[in-house]
């Protein structure tokens, strides 16, 4: 079995088809039709016995599709990629988003330490409660096809992007973030090591702007499959070498460790995508053919406390000992937070949740490169001269090689940037 990102953690991640998504979250019913007294009781009951919206760790799998979108980096450095959805997948994601919205409202007290606005303000009108539920869940308002007549993008419960234009119709995508790690931050604790000061190559690799994508990439070629998997074992090895060098070692041993660390970092860099490299790869083609995509609402994280504890027990532990010690874990990225503020009079107030969403992260993307090859065939032109009345003109047979590849029309394609 080849090494993949799921092997980093002993916890099994179930890989499910998109149409099985509804079996993996706790379905929540809409309580806005209840009285404020009933809603308040539900809030208090749910605070005593909190539930997670997702029942288990899983990755959602998507089958073959063509990607016109390219990876995108935000101004603060986050990387994501838009995945097109078909009609059935769109309905499944809308159901997922609607249940998530109910979850946020039903557990508002547990998640933000604050009662829903309808209770605080004494609003009994059901329609107004429903509107406030949307506002507290922080999505765009409900989907209405007539409202999507312009070029704007619309967000569904912070999970789906939908764009409708007269030219393209309805285009729905889900955004998959791509986790990144930085050697400077995640290995060297934001301090560039002095022993690499005269190493220009190390300065290129160990800096705040150089980040590597934490995802598995696979490619189907005419010669078979190849992969560019995230090497979580090498990451631990680099961290371990850094810890070794920080110890009180003899100069010759430390020098040897430094050379080994430089070698391992160079290999890590050669075998991993940065955003720039990934963008360059995908930009070689107007359309990227994808055989499969897996995304998950969790990041692959290294527990530095467990790592350091094991290192202190025995600095000579092999890498497998760290893996068996559960140094890697899956962190569900559930952004449901409240903000406490202190006014000028010193009073503490709790504002509404700033962000309420689940983020999905790329775990695997499989590219089909077999369509990249240009095949050539020999075609025969008609003998135009054979019908000529001028018998002195001999017939000519003309052959030439032409490509059977259909030239793609340069149509405008919706980009993945949101207005």
C-alpha positions as CSV (number, residue, x, y, z in Angstrom):
1,X,0.0,0.0,0.0
2,X,1.5,3.3,-1.0
3,X,1.9,6.0,1.6
4,X,-1.0,8.5,1.6
5,X,-2.2,11.3,3.8
6,X,-4.7,9.0,5.6
7,X,-1.9,6.8,7.0
8,X,-0.5,9.7,9.0
9,X,-3.2,9.2,11.6
10,X,-4.3,5.9,13.1
11,X,-7.9,7.1,13.1
12,X,-9.7,5.8,10.1
13,X,-11.3,8.4,7.8
14,X,-14.3,7.0,6.0
15,X,-14.3,7.9,2.3
16,X,-17.9,8.4,1.2
17,X,-19.6,9.3,-2.1
18,X,-21.3,12.6,-2.3
19,X,-24.8,11.1,-2.3
20,X,-24.1,9.5,1.1
21,X,-23.2,12.8,2.8
22,X,-26.5,13.0,4.7
23,X,-25.6,9.8,6.6
24,X,-22.6,11.5,8.2
25,X,-24.1,14.5,10.0
26,X,-26.7,15.0,12.7
27,X,-29.9,16.2,11.0
28,X,-31.5,19.2,12.8
29,X,-35.0,20.4,12.5
30,X,-36.2,24.0,12.2
31,X,-37.4,25.3,15.6
32,X,-38.4,28.9,14.4
33,X,-42.1,28.0,14.6
34,X,-41.8,27.3,18.3
35,X,-42.6,29.8,21.0
36,X,-39.7,31.8,22.5
37,X,-40.2,29.9,25.8
38,X,-39.8,26.6,23.9
39,X,-36.7,27.9,22.0
40,X,-35.1,29.1,25.2
41,X,-35.6,25.6,26.8
42,X,-34.2,23.9,23.7
43,X,-31.1,26.2,24.0
44,X,-30.6,25.3,27.6
45,X,-31.1,21.6,27.0
46,X,-28.7,21.6,24.1
47,X,-26.1,23.4,26.3
48,X,-26.2,20.5,28.8
49,X,-25.8,17.8,26.1
50,X,-23.9,19.4,23.2
51,X,-23.6,17.5,19.9
52,X,-21.2,17.9,17.0
53,X,-22.8,18.6,13.7
54,X,-20.6,16.0,12.0
55,X,-20.8,12.5,13.5
56,X,-17.5,11.1,12.2
57,X,-14.4,11.9,10.3
58,X,-14.8,11.5,6.6
59,X,-13.7,12.6,3.2
60,X,-16.2,13.3,0.4
61,X,-15.3,11.8,-2.9
62,X,-16.1,13.2,-6.3
63,X,-15.7,11.3,-9.6
64,X,-14.6,12.4,-13.0
65,X,-15.0,16.0,-14.1
66,X,-13.3,18.7,-16.0
67,X,-11.8,21.7,-14.1
68,X,-11.5,25.0,-15.9
69,X,-10.8,26.7,-12.6
70,X,-7.3,27.3,-11.4
71,X,-6.1,27.4,-7.8
72,X,-6.5,30.7,-6.1
73,X,-4.6,32.5,-3.3
74,X,-6.3,35.1,-1.2
75,X,-4.5,38.3,-0.2
76,X,-3.7,36.8,3.2
77,X,-2.2,33.7,1.7
78,X,-5.0,31.1,1.9
79,X,-5.1,28.7,-1.1
80,X,-8.3,27.1,-2.4
81,X,-9.7,25.4,-5.5
82,X,-13.3,25.5,-6.8
83,X,-14.9,22.1,-7.7
84,X,-17.9,22.1,-10.1
85,X,-21.0,20.3,-8.8
86,X,-23.7,18.5,-10.8
87,X,-27.4,19.0,-10.0
88,X,-27.7,16.1,-7.6
89,X,-24.5,17.1,-5.8
90,X,-25.8,20.7,-5.5
91,X,-29.1,19.4,-3.9
92,X,-27.1,17.3,-1.4
93,X,-24.9,20.2,-0.4
94,X,-27.9,22.5,-0.1
95,X,-29.5,19.9,2.3
96,X,-26.2,19.8,4.2
97,X,-26.1,23.6,4.4
98,X,-29.7,23.8,5.6
99,X,-29.1,21.3,8.4
100,X,-26.0,23.2,9.4
101,X,-28.0,26.4,9.5
102,X,-30.5,24.7,11.8
103,X,-27.6,23.3,14.0
104,X,-26.2,26.8,14.4
105,X,-29.6,28.2,15.5
106,X,-30.6,25.2,17.7
107,X,-27.2,25.3,19.5
108,X,-26.7,29.1,19.5
109,X,-26.5,29.3,23.3
110,X,-23.9,26.4,23.5
111,X,-21.8,27.8,20.7
112,X,-21.8,31.5,21.5
113,X,-23.0,31.8,25.1
114,X,-25.8,33.9,23.9
115,X,-29.5,33.3,23.3
116,X,-30.9,33.8,19.8
117,X,-31.9,37.3,19.0
118,X,-35.6,36.4,18.8
119,X,-35.5,35.4,22.5
120,X,-33.4,38.4,23.6
121,X,-35.6,40.9,21.7
122,X,-38.9,39.2,22.5
123,X,-39.8,38.7,18.8
124,X,-42.7,36.2,18.4
125,X,-43.3,36.5,14.7
126,X,-42.3,33.2,13.0
127,X,-41.3,34.8,9.7
128,X,-39.0,37.3,11.6
129,X,-37.5,34.4,13.6
130,X,-36.7,32.7,10.4
131,X,-35.0,35.8,9.0
132,X,-33.0,36.2,12.2
133,X,-32.0,32.6,12.0
134,X,-30.5,33.3,8.6
135,X,-28.7,36.3,9.9
136,X,-27.3,34.5,13.0
137,X,-26.1,31.6,10.8
138,X,-24.3,34.2,8.6
139,X,-25.1,32.9,5.1
140,X,-26.6,34.7,2.1
141,X,-30.3,34.8,2.1
142,X,-32.3,32.0,0.5
143,X,-31.7,30.9,-3.1
144,X,-34.0,32.4,-5.6
145,X,-33.3,31.9,-9.3
146,X,-34.8,35.2,-10.2
147,X,-32.3,37.0,-7.9
148,X,-29.4,35.5,-9.8
149,X,-29.8,37.3,-13.1
150,X,-26.5,39.2,-12.9
151,X,-22.9,38.2,-12.8
152,X,-22.6,38.1,-9.0
153,X,-21.6,35.1,-7.0
154,X,-23.8,33.9,-4.2
155,X,-22.8,31.9,-1.2
156,X,-24.9,29.1,0.2
157,X,-24.5,28.9,4.0
158,X,-20.8,29.7,3.5
159,X,-20.2,26.4,1.7
160,X,-21.4,26.7,-1.9
161,X,-20.7,29.3,-4.5
162,X,-23.4,29.8,-7.2
163,X,-23.2,32.0,-10.2
164,X,-25.9,32.6,-12.8
165,X,-25.6,34.5,-16.0
166,X,-27.5,34.5,-19.3
167,X,-24.3,33.3,-21.0
168,X,-23.5,30.4,-18.7
169,X,-26.6,29.5,-16.9
170,X,-26.3,28.3,-13.3
171,X,-22.8,27.3,-12.2
172,X,-22.4,25.8,-8.8
173,X,-19.1,25.0,-7.1
174,X,-17.8,24.0,-3.7
175,X,-14.6,25.6,-2.4
176,X,-11.9,23.2,-1.2
177,X,-9.2,24.8,0.8
178,X,-5.7,23.4,0.6
179,X,-3.8,23.2,3.8
180,X,-0.3,24.6,3.9
181,X,2.8,24.2,6.1
182,X,5.8,26.5,6.5
183,X,9.2,25.2,7.5
184,X,10.0,28.5,9.2
185,X,6.9,28.4,11.3
186,X,6.2,24.7,11.8
187,X,9.8,23.5,12.1
188,X,11.9,26.4,13.2
189,X,9.4,28.3,15.4
190,X,9.6,31.4,13.2
191,X,13.4,31.8,13.8
192,X,15.7,31.3,10.9
193,X,18.6,29.0,12.1
194,X,21.9,30.8,12.3
195,X,23.8,27.7,11.0
196,X,22.1,28.3,7.6
197,X,23.0,32.0,7.3
198,X,25.4,31.4,4.5
199,X,23.1,29.0,2.6
200,X,21.2,31.0,0.0
201,X,19.1,27.9,-1.0
202,X,18.0,27.4,2.6
203,X,17.0,31.1,2.8
204,X,14.7,30.5,-0.2
205,X,13.1,27.5,1.4
206,X,12.9,28.6,5.0
207,X,11.0,31.9,5.0
208,X,7.5,33.1,5.8
209,X,6.4,33.2,2.1
210,X,7.4,29.7,1.2
211,X,4.6,27.2,2.1
212,X,4.0,23.7,1.0
213,X,0.6,22.2,0.1
214,X,-0.6,19.4,2.4
215,X,-2.5,17.1,0.0
216,X,-1.8,14.0,-2.1
217,X,-1.5,14.5,-5.8
218,X,-1.7,11.6,-8.3
219,X,-1.3,11.4,-12.0
220,X,-2.4,8.9,-14.6
221,X,0.0,8.9,-17.6
222,X,0.5,6.7,-20.6
223,X,3.2,4.9,-18.7
224,X,1.0,4.2,-15.7
225,X,0.4,6.1,-12.4
226,X,2.7,8.3,-10.5
227,X,2.1,10.3,-7.3
228,X,3.3,13.3,-5.4
229,X,2.0,12.5,-1.9
230,X,2.5,14.6,1.1
231,X,5.5,13.1,3.0
232,X,4.4,13.3,6.6
233,X,7.2,11.0,7.7
234,X,9.9,13.3,6.3
235,X,8.2,16.2,8.0
236,X,8.7,14.4,11.4
237,X,12.3,13.5,10.4
238,X,13.1,17.2,9.7
239,X,11.5,18.2,13.0
240,X,13.5,15.5,14.8
241,X,16.8,16.7,13.2
242,X,16.1,20.2,14.2
243,X,15.5,19.1,17.8
244,X,18.8,17.1,17.7
245,X,20.7,20.1,16.6
246,X,19.3,22.2,19.5
247,X,20.8,19.7,22.0
248,X,24.2,20.0,23.5
249,X,26.2,18.0,21.0
250,X,29.8,17.7,20.0
251,X,30.7,20.0,17.2
252,X,31.4,17.2,14.6
253,X,28.1,15.5,15.4
254,X,26.2,18.7,15.2
255,X,27.9,19.6,11.9
256,X,26.8,16.2,10.5
257,X,23.3,16.7,11.7
258,X,23.1,20.1,10.0
259,X,24.3,18.6,6.7
260,X,21.6,15.9,7.0
261,X,19.0,18.5,7.8
262,X,19.9,20.5,4.8
263,X,19.7,17.4,2.6
264,X,16.3,16.4,4.0
265,X,14.8,19.9,3.5
266,X,16.1,20.0,-0.1
267,X,14.4,16.7,-0.8
268,X,11.2,17.8,0.9
269,X,11.1,20.9,-1.3
270,X,11.8,18.9,-4.5
271,X,8.8,16.5,-3.8
272,X,6.1,18.9,-2.7
273,X,3.9,21.5,-4.4
274,X,3.9,25.1,-3.4
275,X,1.0,27.2,-4.6
276,X,3.2,28.6,-7.4
277,X,4.2,25.2,-8.6
278,X,0.6,23.9,-8.5
279,X,-0.7,26.9,-10.3
280,X,2.0,26.5,-13.0
281,X,1.1,22.8,-13.4
282,X,-2.6,23.5,-13.8
283,X,-2.1,26.5,-16.1
284,X,-0.4,24.4,-18.7
285,X,-3.9,23.3,-19.7
286,X,-7.0,25.3,-20.3
287,X,-9.0,22.3,-19.0
288,X,-7.7,19.8,-16.4
289,X,-9.2,16.4,-16.6
290,X,-9.7,15.0,-13.0
291,X,-10.4,11.3,-12.3
292,X,-11.2,11.8,-8.6
293,X,-11.1,14.4,-5.8
294,X,-11.4,13.8,-2.0
295,X,-12.1,16.7,0.4
296,X,-12.5,16.6,4.2
297,X,-13.7,19.0,6.9
298,X,-10.4,18.5,8.8
299,X,-6.7,19.4,8.7
300,X,-3.9,17.0,9.3
301,X,-2.2,18.4,12.4
302,X,1.0,17.4,14.3
303,X,0.7,17.5,18.1
304,X,3.9,19.3,19.1
305,X,3.3,18.4,22.8
306,X,3.1,14.7,22.0
307,X,6.1,15.0,19.7
308,X,8.3,16.7,22.4
309,X,7.1,14.3,25.1
310,X,8.2,11.3,23.0
311,X,11.5,13.0,22.0
312,X,12.3,13.7,25.7
313,X,11.6,10.0,26.5
314,X,14.1,8.9,23.9
315,X,15.7,11.1,21.3
316,X,16.6,7.9,19.4
317,X,13.0,6.8,18.8
318,X,12.4,5.8,15.1
319,X,9.8,7.7,13.1
320,X,7.3,4.8,13.5
321,X,7.4,5.3,17.2
322,X,6.1,8.8,16.8
323,X,3.3,7.7,14.4
324,X,2.3,4.9,16.9
325,X,2.3,7.6,19.6
326,X,-0.5,9.5,17.7
327,X,1.5,12.6,17.1
328,X,-0.7,13.3,14.1
329,X,-4.4,14.0,14.5
330,X,-7.3,15.3,12.4
331,X,-8.6,18.7,13.4
332,X,-12.1,19.5,12.2
333,X,-12.2,23.1,11.1
334,X,-15.5,24.2,12.7
335,X,-15.5,28.0,12.8
336,X,-18.3,28.9,15.3
337,X,-17.0,31.6,17.6
338,X,-18.4,34.5,19.6
339,X,-16.6,37.7,20.3
340,X,-16.4,39.3,23.8
341,X,-15.9,43.1,23.9
342,X,-15.5,45.6,26.7
343,X,-17.0,49.0,26.2
344,X,-15.7,52.3,27.5
345,X,-17.6,51.9,30.7
346,X,-16.0,48.5,31.3
347,X,-19.1,46.4,30.6
348,X,-18.6,43.1,28.9
349,X,-20.8,42.3,25.9
350,X,-20.9,39.2,23.7
351,X,-21.4,39.9,20.0
352,X,-22.9,37.6,17.5
353,X,-20.7,34.8,16.1
354,X,-18.3,36.3,13.6
355,X,-17.9,33.2,11.4
356,X,-20.1,30.1,11.2
357,X,-19.1,27.5,8.7
358,X,-17.2,24.3,8.0
359,X,-14.2,24.5,5.8
360,X,-13.3,21.6,3.5
361,X,-9.7,20.7,2.8
362,X,-8.3,18.9,-0.2
363,X,-7.0,15.5,0.7
364,X,-6.4,14.0,-2.8
365,X,-6.7,15.1,-6.4
366,X,-6.0,12.7,-9.3
367,X,-5.2,14.2,-12.7
368,X,-5.6,12.4,-16.0
369,X,-2.7,13.2,-18.3
370,X,-3.5,10.7,-20.9
371,X,-5.5,13.2,-22.9
372,X,-2.5,15.5,-23.2
373,X,-0.9,13.6,-26.0
374,X,-1.5,14.9,-29.6
375,X,-2.2,12.0,-32.0
376,X,-1.4,12.3,-35.6
377,X,-3.2,10.6,-38.5
378,X,-2.7,10.6,-42.2
379,X,-5.6,11.9,-44.3
380,X,-5.9,11.9,-48.1
381,X,-7.1,14.9,-50.0
382,X,-9.5,14.4,-53.0
383,X,-7.9,14.4,-56.5
384,X,-9.3,17.8,-57.6
385,X,-7.4,17.7,-61.0
386,X,-9.0,14.5,-62.1
387,X,-12.1,16.4,-63.2
388,X,-10.2,19.0,-65.2
389,X,-10.9,19.3,-68.9
390,X,-7.3,20.1,-69.4
391,X,-5.9,16.6,-70.0
392,X,-2.4,18.0,-70.0
393,X,-2.7,18.5,-66.3
394,X,-1.8,15.3,-64.6
395,X,-3.7,14.2,-61.5
396,X,-1.9,14.8,-58.3
397,X,-2.3,12.8,-55.0
398,X,-1.6,14.9,-52.0
399,X,-1.1,13.5,-48.5
400,X,-0.2,15.4,-45.4
401,X,-0.2,14.9,-41.6
402,X,-2.8,16.7,-39.7
403,X,-3.6,16.7,-36.0
404,X,-6.9,15.0,-35.0
405,X,-7.0,17.2,-31.9
406,X,-10.0,19.5,-32.1
407,X,-8.9,23.1,-31.5
408,X,-10.6,24.5,-28.4
409,X,-12.6,27.6,-28.9
410,X,-11.3,30.4,-26.7
411,X,-14.6,31.0,-24.8
412,X,-14.7,33.1,-21.7
413,X,-14.9,30.8,-18.7
414,X,-16.2,32.0,-15.3
415,X,-13.3,32.4,-13.0
416,X,-13.3,31.3,-9.4
417,X,-13.0,34.7,-7.8
418,X,-15.9,36.0,-5.8
419,X,-17.1,39.5,-6.1
